[in-house]
Amino acid sequence: MNNETRYNFVIFGLVKADCKRFGELIKKQISDNLLADGLKEAWIDKYLQYSENVSYTPTSDRSILSQINEMIVVAKYEMEGNIVETGDPEINQVNRMLNRYVFLKLPKLYSGETMYDALQNI
């Protein structure tokens, strides 16, 4: 989850070998998800240039933690429903839905729209 925009997505089916190239994997997933959400490739490229070195830190921000936990519950529910209906978690569909979920603390209410505005102004 992006702290500023709350843009988020789920990576499904990771294996141990993925941990060795996690930074590269995250950047590809960010790019793939932003493209799937209809953002311009030039904006995404600029955004990824700013995040050349990927780093991960724990957060103690209660608001962000609660929103991450909420997205986990929503994603699990959607994936389980998709598996029952189609036999596939349909992770791409789940990721599109996650950024159309209302976050009351955001200026645009939806993390996808907030991320759109943020990238448009880079």
PLY file of the C-alpha trace (Angstrom):
ply
format ascii 1.0
element vertex 122
property float x
property float y
property float z
element edge 121
property int vertex1
property int vertex2
end_header
0.00 0.00 0.00
1.29 3.43 -0.95
1.19 5.59 2.19
0.17 8.78 0.40
-2.42 7.51 -2.07
-3.38 4.19 -0.41
-2.99 2.56 -3.83
-2.67 -1.16 -3.20
-2.64 -4.57 -4.81
-2.19 -8.22 -3.94
0.55 -10.44 -5.32
-0.70 -14.00 -5.39
1.23 -17.24 -5.69
4.69 -16.14 -4.57
7.28 -18.85 -4.09
10.52 -18.81 -2.11
12.61 -17.98 -5.18
10.60 -14.75 -5.61
12.11 -13.40 -2.37
15.51 -13.19 -4.07
14.17 -10.71 -6.62
11.43 -9.11 -4.56
12.36 -5.50 -5.39
12.22 -6.24 -9.11
8.97 -8.17 -8.68
7.33 -5.30 -6.77
8.26 -2.75 -9.42
6.86 -4.99 -12.16
3.64 -5.54 -10.20
3.28 -1.80 -9.57
3.71 -1.15 -13.28
1.35 -3.95 -14.35
-1.36 -2.87 -11.91
-1.15 0.81 -12.80
-1.35 -0.05 -16.51
-4.35 -2.30 -15.87
-6.00 0.58 -14.01
-5.61 2.74 -17.10
-2.73 5.02 -16.14
-0.40 6.32 -18.81
2.83 4.40 -19.30
4.89 7.61 -19.30
3.56 8.51 -15.83
4.32 5.03 -14.54
7.86 5.15 -15.93
8.45 8.49 -14.19
7.07 7.12 -10.93
9.30 4.07 -11.11
12.34 6.26 -11.80
11.68 8.02 -8.49
11.54 4.66 -6.76
14.73 3.23 -8.27
15.81 1.78 -4.93
12.98 -0.16 -3.37
13.00 -0.29 0.41
10.58 -1.79 2.88
9.92 -0.53 6.35
7.39 -1.46 8.98
4.77 1.12 9.78
3.32 2.03 13.11
0.74 4.39 11.58
-2.49 2.96 12.93
-4.56 4.40 10.10
-2.45 2.72 7.42
-2.31 -0.55 9.35
-6.07 -0.65 9.72
-6.54 0.09 6.02
-4.05 -2.63 5.05
-5.87 -5.08 7.30
-9.20 -4.08 5.78
-7.86 -4.60 2.25
-6.57 -8.05 3.25
-10.04 -9.04 4.49
-11.72 -7.67 1.34
-9.19 -9.35 -0.99
-9.51 -12.72 0.78
-13.30 -12.54 0.61
-13.25 -11.70 -3.11
-10.64 -14.34 -3.93
-12.51 -17.04 -2.02
-15.73 -16.12 -3.82
-13.98 -16.21 -7.17
-12.49 -19.63 -6.41
-15.93 -20.99 -5.51
-17.49 -19.52 -8.68
-14.74 -20.09 -11.26
-12.00 -22.16 -9.62
-9.60 -19.22 -10.01
-8.87 -16.41 -7.51
-8.96 -13.95 -10.44
-6.34 -11.77 -8.80
-6.42 -9.16 -11.57
-10.12 -8.61 -10.99
-9.51 -8.38 -7.23
-6.74 -5.81 -7.71
-8.97 -3.64 -9.92
-11.67 -3.72 -7.24
-9.31 -2.88 -4.36
-8.53 0.58 -5.72
-12.20 1.35 -6.20
-12.79 0.84 -2.50
-13.73 3.94 -0.49
-11.11 5.43 1.87
-12.71 8.32 3.71
-9.36 9.99 4.48
-8.49 10.45 0.81
-9.38 13.63 -1.08
-10.89 11.61 -3.97
-12.25 8.80 -1.73
-10.80 6.11 -4.02
-7.14 5.13 -3.95
-7.06 4.55 -7.72
-8.25 8.11 -8.43
-5.87 9.55 -5.83
-2.95 7.68 -7.43
-4.05 8.93 -10.87
-3.90 12.52 -9.64
-0.55 11.99 -7.93
1.06 10.51 -11.05
-0.46 13.13 -13.31
1.33 15.80 -11.29
4.83 14.23 -11.26
0 1
1 2
2 3
3 4
4 5
5 6
6 7
7 8
8 9
9 10
10 11
11 12
12 13
13 14
14 15
15 16
16 17
17 18
18 19
19 20
20 21
21 22
22 23
23 24
24 25
25 26
26 27
27 28
28 29
29 30
30 31
31 32
32 33
33 34
34 35
35 36
36 37
37 38
38 39
39 40
40 41
41 42
42 43
43 44
44 45
45 46
46 47
47 48
48 49
49 50
50 51
51 52
52 53
53 54
54 55
55 56
56 57
57 58
58 59
59 60
60 61
61 62
62 63
63 64
64 65
65 66
66 67
67 68
68 69
69 70
70 71
71 72
72 73
73 74
74 75
75 76
76 77
77 78
78 79
79 80
80 81
81 82
82 83
83 84
84 85
85 86
86 87
87 88
88 89
89 90
90 91
91 92
92 93
93 94
94 95
95 96
96 97
97 98
98 99
99 100
100 101
101 102
102 103
103 104
104 105
105 106
106 107
107 108
108 109
109 110
110 111
111 112
112 113
113 114
114 115
115 116
116 117
117 118
118 119
119 120
120 121
